[in-house]
Amino acid sequence: MAVVYQCNHCGNVIGQLDQQVIDTSTLGFNELSNQDRKEMIEYQVNGDIKIKTICEDCQESLENNPHYHELDNFIQ
């Protein structure tokens, strides 16, 4: 089983934790609201957990171009 952190905008994998047992409270999942958990965490068929997040490049693009927040997809 792996926890895969993937950018929600460009799709790049930011990082991955490969472990048999994962304490979700250690990863901070318990700090998320129920709505945030539904939007950010996907449980895959193979047992992996995909976390939707944002990479540094996409974050920088959003900071430099605030109007991108209005778009559903700003990566072309």
N, CA, C and O atoms as a Tinker XYZ file with bonds, in Angstrom:
   304  protein
     1  N      0.846000   -1.170000    0.000000    73     2
     2  CA     0.000000    0.000000    0.000000    64     1     3
     3  C      0.894000    1.237000    0.000000    63     2     4     5
     4  O      1.954000    1.257000    0.625000    81     3
     5  N      0.448000    2.255000   -0.706000    73     3     6
     6  CA     1.198000    3.503000   -0.780000    64     5     7
     7  C      0.257000    4.680000   -0.595000    63     6     8     9
     8  O     -0.928000    4.618000   -0.925000    81     7
     9  N      0.811000    5.742000   -0.064000    73     7    10
    10  CA     0.116000    7.023000   -0.025000    64     9    11
    11  C      0.820000    7.885000   -1.062000    63    10    12    13
    12  O      2.009000    8.179000   -0.937000    81    11
    13  N      0.072000    8.289000   -2.091000    73    11    14
    14  CA     0.643000    9.025000   -3.210000    64    13    15
    15  C      0.101000   10.446000   -3.179000    63    14    16    17
    16  O     -1.110000   10.666000   -3.219000    81    15
    17  N      1.017000   11.407000   -3.106000    73    15    18
    18  CA     0.658000   12.816000   -3.138000    64    17    19
    19  C      0.802000   13.290000   -4.575000    63    18    20    21
    20  O      1.895000   13.249000   -5.141000    81    19
    21  N     -0.314000   13.746000   -5.172000    73    19    22
    22  CA    -0.327000   14.119000   -6.581000    64    21    23
    23  C     -0.954000   15.506000   -6.740000    63    22    24    25
    24  O     -1.960000   15.831000   -6.111000    81    23
    25  N     -0.326000   16.311000   -7.602000    73    23    26
    26  CA    -0.847000   17.654000   -7.846000    64    25    27
    27  C     -2.198000   17.558000   -8.538000    63    26    28    29
    28  O     -2.339000   16.869000   -9.549000    81    27
    29  N     -3.160000   18.231000   -8.007000    73    27    30
    30  CA    -4.507000   18.234000   -8.539000    64    29    31
    31  C     -4.595000   19.016000   -9.848000    63    30    32    33
    32  O     -5.567000   18.869000  -10.589000    81    31
    33  N     -3.602000   19.835000  -10.137000    73    31    34
    34  CA    -3.648000   20.687000  -11.324000    64    33    35
    35  C     -2.873000   20.100000  -12.498000    63    34    36    37
    36  O     -3.417000   19.986000  -13.597000    81    35
    37  N     -1.623000   19.729000  -12.286000    73    35    38
    38  CA    -0.789000   19.233000  -13.390000    64    37    39
    39  C     -0.656000   17.719000  -13.409000    63    38    40    41
    40  O     -0.222000   17.148000  -14.410000    81    39
    41  N     -1.026000   17.058000  -12.307000    73    39    42
    42  CA    -0.981000   15.601000  -12.259000    64    41    43
    43  C      0.356000   15.007000  -11.863000    63    42    44    45
    44  O      0.474000   13.786000  -11.764000    81    43
    45  N      1.369000   15.835000  -11.633000    73    43    46
    46  CA     2.679000   15.319000  -11.232000    64    45    47
    47  C      2.624000   14.708000   -9.837000    63    46    48    49
    48  O      1.974000   15.238000   -8.936000    81    47
    49  N      3.319000   13.582000   -9.675000    73    47    50
    50  CA     3.429000   12.963000   -8.359000    64    49    51
    51  C      4.479000   13.736000   -7.572000    63    50    52    53
    52  O      5.621000   13.877000   -8.007000    81    51
    53  N      4.078000   14.230000   -6.415000    73    51    54
    54  CA     4.943000   15.047000   -5.571000    64    53    55
    55  C      5.753000   14.177000   -4.617000    63    54    56    57
    56  O      6.909000   14.472000   -4.317000    81    55
    57  N      5.132000   13.112000   -4.152000    73    55    58
    58  CA     5.815000   12.212000   -3.231000    64    57    59
    59  C      4.995000   10.966000   -3.000000    63    58    60    61
    60  O      3.818000   10.902000   -3.354000    81    59
    61  N      5.634000    9.969000   -2.397000    73    59    62
    62  CA     4.946000    8.715000   -2.150000    64    61    63
    63  C      5.516000    8.055000   -0.906000    63    62    64    65
    64  O      6.731000    8.014000   -0.716000    81    63
    65  N      4.635000    7.538000   -0.061000    73    63    66
    66  CA     5.020000    6.774000    1.122000    64    65    67
    67  C      4.615000    5.328000    0.892000    63    66    68    69
    68  O      3.443000    5.040000    0.652000    81    67
    69  N      5.573000    4.422000    0.965000    73    67    70
    70  CA     5.292000    3.003000    0.795000    64    69    71
    71  C      5.431000    2.305000    2.135000    63    70    72    73
    72  O      6.539000    2.106000    2.634000    81    71
    73  N      4.286000    1.934000    2.718000    73    71    74
    74  CA     4.290000    1.242000    4.005000    64    73    75
    75  C      3.108000    0.296000    4.056000    63    74    76    77
    76  O      2.095000    0.513000    3.391000    81    75
    77  N      3.243000   -0.754000    4.847000    73    75    78
    78  CA     2.157000   -1.719000    5.009000    64    77    79
    79  C      1.051000   -1.169000    5.912000    63    78    80    81
    80  O     -0.134000   -1.391000    5.664000    81    79
    81  N      1.452000   -0.450000    6.961000    73    79    82
    82  CA     0.493000    0.114000    7.914000    64    81    83
    83  C      0.739000    1.609000    8.000000    63    82    84    85
    84  O      1.869000    2.060000    8.188000    81    83
    85  N     -0.339000    2.369000    7.860000    73    83    86
    86  CA    -0.217000    3.823000    7.905000    64    85    87
    87  C     -1.213000    4.375000    8.905000    63    86    88    89
    88  O     -2.408000    4.085000    8.832000    81    87
    89  N     -0.721000    5.168000    9.835000    73    87    90
    90  CA    -1.573000    5.836000   10.813000    64    89    91
    91  C     -2.003000    7.168000   10.214000    63    90    92    93
    92  O     -1.197000    8.093000   10.107000    81    91
    93  N     -3.267000    7.267000    9.826000    73    91    94
    94  CA    -3.737000    8.467000    9.143000    64    93    95
    95  C     -3.695000    9.702000   10.031000    63    94    96    97
    96  O     -3.609000   10.821000    9.524000    81    95
    97  N     -3.755000    9.523000   11.335000    73    95    98
    98  CA    -3.658000   10.686000   12.221000    64    97    99
    99  C     -2.242000   11.258000   12.211000    63    98   100   101
   100  O     -2.058000   12.465000   12.375000    81    99
   101  N     -1.243000   10.398000   12.018000    73    99   102
   102  CA     0.133000   10.868000   11.906000    64   101   103
   103  C      0.300000   11.725000   10.651000    63   102   104   105
   104  O      1.081000   12.676000   10.641000    81   103
   105  N     -0.436000   11.385000    9.598000    73   103   106
   106  CA    -0.380000   12.147000    8.354000    64   105   107
   107  C     -1.244000   13.407000    8.403000    63   106   108   109
   108  O     -1.198000   14.234000    7.493000    81   107
   109  N     -2.026000   13.544000    9.463000    73   107   110
   110  CA    -2.835000   14.746000    9.639000    64   109   111
   111  C     -4.214000   14.678000    9.021000    63   110   112   113
   112  O     -4.905000   15.694000    8.949000    81   111
   113  N     -4.632000   13.504000    8.571000    73   111   114
   114  CA    -5.953000   13.384000    7.955000    64   113   115
   115  C     -7.063000   13.775000    8.928000    63   114   116   117
   116  O     -8.102000   14.295000    8.520000    81   115
   117  N     -6.838000   13.524000   10.209000    73   115   118
   118  CA    -7.856000   13.847000   11.218000    64   117   119
   119  C     -8.038000   15.350000   11.390000    63   118   120   121
   120  O     -9.034000   15.786000   11.967000    81   119
   121  N     -7.100000   16.143000   10.904000    73   119   122
   122  CA    -7.202000   17.604000   10.991000    64   121   123
   123  C     -8.079000   18.186000    9.878000    63   122   124   125
   124  O     -8.481000   19.347000    9.955000    81   123
   125  N     -8.376000   17.395000    8.849000    73   123   126
   126  CA    -9.189000   17.849000    7.735000    64   125   127
   127  C    -10.670000   17.761000    8.079000    63   126   128   129
   128  O    -11.094000   16.885000    8.832000    81   127
   129  N    -11.440000   18.670000    7.525000    73   127   130
   130  CA   -12.895000   18.571000    7.684000    64   129   131
   131  C    -13.390000   17.402000    6.835000    63   130   132   133
   132  O    -12.670000   16.914000    5.964000    81   131
   133  N    -14.606000   16.960000    7.087000    73   131   134
   134  CA   -15.177000   15.874000    6.293000    64   133   135
   135  C    -15.215000   16.242000    4.813000    63   134   136   137
   136  O    -14.929000   15.403000    3.959000    81   135
   137  N    -15.563000   17.474000    4.510000    73   135   138
   138  CA   -15.623000   17.933000    3.127000    64   137   139
   139  C    -14.237000   17.900000    2.480000    63   138   140   141
   140  O    -14.087000   17.449000    1.345000    81   139
   141  N    -13.227000   18.380000    3.207000    73   139   142
   142  CA   -11.857000   18.356000    2.679000    64   141   143
   143  C    -11.392000   16.922000    2.432000    63   142   144   145
   144  O    -10.735000   16.647000    1.428000    81   143
   145  N    -11.729000   16.016000    3.334000    73   143   146
   146  CA   -11.353000   14.608000    3.157000    64   145   147
   147  C    -11.967000   14.051000    1.880000    63   146   148   149
   148  O    -11.303000   13.349000    1.117000    81   147
   149  N    -13.248000   14.369000    1.651000    73   147   150
   150  CA   -13.932000   13.878000    0.449000    64   149   151
   151  C    -13.298000   14.431000   -0.815000    63   150   152   153
   152  O    -13.206000   13.727000   -1.820000    81   151
   153  N    -12.860000   15.680000   -0.775000    73   151   154
   154  CA   -12.292000   16.325000   -1.955000    64   153   155
   155  C    -10.833000   15.947000   -2.192000    63   154   156   157
   156  O    -10.393000   15.911000   -3.340000    81   155
   157  N    -10.083000   15.669000   -1.146000    73   155   158
   158  CA    -8.637000   15.506000   -1.271000    64   157   159
   159  C     -8.143000   14.063000   -1.244000    63   158   160   161
   160  O     -7.059000   13.781000   -1.755000    81   159
   161  N     -8.904000   13.153000   -0.667000    73   159   162
   162  CA    -8.425000   11.785000   -0.468000    64   161   163
   163  C     -9.231000   10.823000   -1.325000    63   162   164   165
   164  O    -10.459000   10.789000   -1.261000    81   163
   165  N     -8.518000   10.042000   -2.128000    73   163   166
   166  CA    -9.150000    9.005000   -2.945000    64   165   167
   167  C     -8.530000    7.662000   -2.593000    63   166   168   169
   168  O     -7.308000    7.516000   -2.595000    81   167
   169  N     -9.372000    6.688000   -2.293000    73   167   170
   170  CA    -8.912000    5.337000   -1.998000    64   169   171
   171  C     -8.962000    4.545000   -3.298000    63   170   172   173
   172  O    -10.021000    4.404000   -3.910000    81   171
   173  N     -7.813000    4.033000   -3.712000    73   171   174
   174  CA    -7.690000    3.322000   -4.977000    64   173   175
   175  C     -8.044000    1.846000   -4.809000    63   174   176   177
   176  O     -7.975000    1.308000   -3.704000    81   175
   177  N     -8.419000    1.202000   -5.900000    73   175   178
   178  CA    -8.799000   -0.207000   -5.896000    64   177   179
   179  C     -7.661000   -1.102000   -5.399000    63   178   180   181
   180  O     -7.907000   -2.112000   -4.740000    81   179
   181  N     -6.420000   -0.731000   -5.713000    73   179   182
   182  CA    -5.271000   -1.554000   -5.316000    64   181   183
   183  C     -4.850000   -1.328000   -3.860000    63   182   184   185
   184  O     -3.861000   -1.907000   -3.410000    81   183
   185  N     -5.580000   -0.503000   -3.128000    73   183   186
   186  CA    -5.278000   -0.254000   -1.719000    64   185   187
   187  C     -4.493000    1.014000   -1.469000    63   186   188   189
   188  O     -4.340000    1.428000   -0.319000    81   187
   189  N     -3.994000    1.639000   -2.519000    73   187   190
   190  CA    -3.263000    2.894000   -2.371000    64   189   191
   191  C     -4.220000    4.021000   -1.988000    63   190   192   193
   192  O     -5.429000    3.935000   -2.203000    81   191
   193  N     -3.655000    5.059000   -1.426000    73   191   194
   194  CA    -4.415000    6.260000   -1.082000    64   193   195
   195  C     -3.802000    7.404000   -1.873000    63   194   196   197
   196  O     -2.608000    7.678000   -1.751000    81   195
   197  N     -4.619000    8.075000   -2.688000    73   195   198
   198  CA    -4.139000    9.211000   -3.473000    64   197   199
   199  C     -4.599000   10.497000   -2.794000    63   198   200   201
   200  O     -5.786000   10.695000   -2.535000    81   199
   201  N     -3.627000   11.366000   -2.512000    73   199   202
   202  CA    -3.907000   12.652000   -1.886000    64   201   203
   203  C     -3.771000   13.734000   -2.946000    63   202   204   205
   204  O     -2.706000   13.905000   -3.539000    81   203
   205  N     -4.854000   14.461000   -3.179000    73   203   206
   206  CA    -4.820000   15.567000   -4.128000    64   205   207
   207  C     -4.272000   16.797000   -3.404000    63   206   208   209
   208  O     -4.818000   17.221000   -2.386000    81   207
   209  N     -3.210000   17.355000   -3.927000    73   207   210
   210  CA    -2.563000   18.513000   -3.327000    64   209   211
   211  C     -2.109000   19.436000   -4.446000    63   210   212   213
   212  O     -2.609000   19.334000   -5.566000    81   211
   213  N     -1.186000   20.324000   -4.169000    73   211   214
   214  CA    -0.683000   21.240000   -5.190000    64   213   215
   215  C      0.844000   21.260000   -5.131000    63   214   216   217
   216  O      1.441000   21.312000   -4.055000    81   215
   217  N      1.460000   21.219000   -6.313000    73   215   218
   218  CA     2.924000   21.245000   -6.371000    64   217   219
   219  C      3.414000   22.696000   -6.304000    63   218   220   221
   220  O      2.630000   23.635000   -6.446000    81   219
   221  N      4.694000   22.859000   -6.089000    73   219   222
   222  CA     5.278000   24.199000   -5.964000    64   221   223
   223  C      5.098000   25.018000   -7.237000    63   222   224   225
   224  O      4.833000   26.218000   -7.168000    81   223
   225  N      5.239000   24.382000   -8.398000    73   223   226
   226  CA     5.112000   25.117000   -9.660000    64   225   227
   227  C      3.701000   25.653000   -9.858000    63   226   228   229
   228  O      3.522000   26.810000  -10.240000    81   227
   229  N      2.712000   24.829000   -9.604000    73   227   230
   230  CA     1.323000   25.269000   -9.763000    64   229   231
   231  C      0.967000   26.319000   -8.705000    63   230   232   233
   232  O      0.243000   27.270000   -8.997000    81   231
   233  N      1.474000   26.151000   -7.482000    73   231   234
   234  CA     1.239000   27.147000   -6.438000    64   233   235
   235  C      1.819000   28.493000   -6.843000    63   234   236   237
   236  O      1.184000   29.531000   -6.654000    81   235
   237  N      3.026000   28.475000   -7.400000    73   235   238
   238  CA     3.666000   29.709000   -7.852000    64   237   239
   239  C      2.865000   30.346000   -8.987000    63   238   240   241
   240  O      2.709000   31.567000   -9.028000    81   239
   241  N      2.362000   29.530000   -9.898000    73   239   242
   242  CA     1.540000   30.048000  -10.994000    64   241   243
   243  C      0.282000   30.728000  -10.470000    63   242   244   245
   244  O     -0.111000   31.786000  -10.962000    81   243
   245  N     -0.342000   30.121000   -9.474000    73   243   246
   246  CA    -1.544000   30.718000   -8.889000    64   245   247
   247  C     -1.222000   32.019000   -8.150000    63   246   248   249
   248  O     -1.997000   32.974000   -8.201000    81   247
   249  N     -0.087000   32.053000   -7.470000    73   247   250
   250  CA     0.301000   33.270000   -6.761000    64   249   251
   251  C      0.615000   34.407000   -7.733000    63   250   252   253
   252  O      0.283000   35.563000   -7.470000    81   251
   253  N      1.254000   34.077000   -8.849000    73   251   254
   254  CA     1.621000   35.093000   -9.834000    64   253   255
   255  C      0.463000   35.492000  -10.739000    63   254   256   257
   256  O      0.503000   36.546000  -11.375000    81   255
   257  N     -0.561000   34.661000  -10.797000    73   255   258
   258  CA    -1.718000   34.912000  -11.661000    64   257   259
   259  C     -3.000000   34.634000  -10.885000    63   258   260   261
   260  O     -3.642000   33.610000  -11.118000    81   259
   261  N     -3.385000   35.510000   -9.978000    73   259   262
   262  CA    -4.537000   35.240000   -9.108000    64   261   263
   263  C     -5.836000   34.955000   -9.877000    63   262   264   265
   264  O     -6.721000   34.268000   -9.367000    81   263
   265  N     -5.946000   35.473000  -11.082000    73   263   266
   266  CA    -7.169000   35.227000  -11.858000    64   265   267
   267  C     -7.307000   33.754000  -12.258000    63   266   268   269
   268  O     -8.390000   33.334000  -12.665000    81   267
   269  N     -6.232000   32.960000  -12.150000    73   267   270
   270  CA    -6.312000   31.530000  -12.434000    64   269   271
   271  C     -7.255000   30.814000  -11.479000    63   270   272   273
   272  O     -7.785000   29.755000  -11.817000    81   271
   273  N     -7.475000   31.373000  -10.288000    73   271   274
   274  CA    -8.379000   30.744000   -9.323000    64   273   275
   275  C     -9.795000   30.646000   -9.881000    63   274   276   277
   276  O    -10.569000   29.787000   -9.457000    81   275
   277  N    -10.136000   31.505000  -10.816000    73   275   278
   278  CA   -11.472000   31.493000  -11.416000    64   277   279
   279  C    -11.653000   30.357000  -12.412000    63   278   280   281
   280  O    -12.782000   30.007000  -12.755000    81   279
   281  N    -10.559000   29.782000  -12.876000    73   279   282
   282  CA   -10.603000   28.760000  -13.916000    64   281   283
   283  C    -10.694000   27.360000  -13.312000    63   282   284   285
   284  O    -10.130000   27.094000  -12.251000    81   283
   285  N    -11.405000   26.476000  -13.994000    73   283   286
   286  CA   -11.470000   25.090000  -13.571000    64   285   287
   287  C    -10.136000   24.398000  -13.817000    63   286   288   289
   288  O     -9.733000   23.531000  -13.041000    81   287
   289  N     -9.447000   24.776000  -14.894000    73   287   290
   290  CA    -8.182000   24.173000  -15.259000    64   289   291
   291  C     -7.297000   25.251000  -15.883000    63   290   292   293
   292  O     -7.647000   25.808000  -16.923000    81   291
   293  N     -6.164000   25.548000  -15.266000    73   291   294
   294  CA    -5.283000   26.581000  -15.818000    64   293   295
   295  C     -4.045000   26.006000  -16.492000    63   294   296   297
   296  O     -3.230000   26.760000  -17.025000    81   295
   297  N     -3.887000   24.685000  -16.477000    73   295   298
   298  CA    -2.765000   24.032000  -17.161000    64   297   299
   299  C     -3.225000   23.710000  -18.576000    63   298   300   301
   300  O     -4.247000   23.051000  -18.770000    81   299
   301  N     -2.468000   24.175000  -19.559000    73   299   302
   302  CA    -2.820000   23.933000  -20.972000    64   301   303
   303  C     -2.006000   22.817000  -21.539000    63   302   304
   304  O     -2.161000   22.472000  -22.710000    81   303
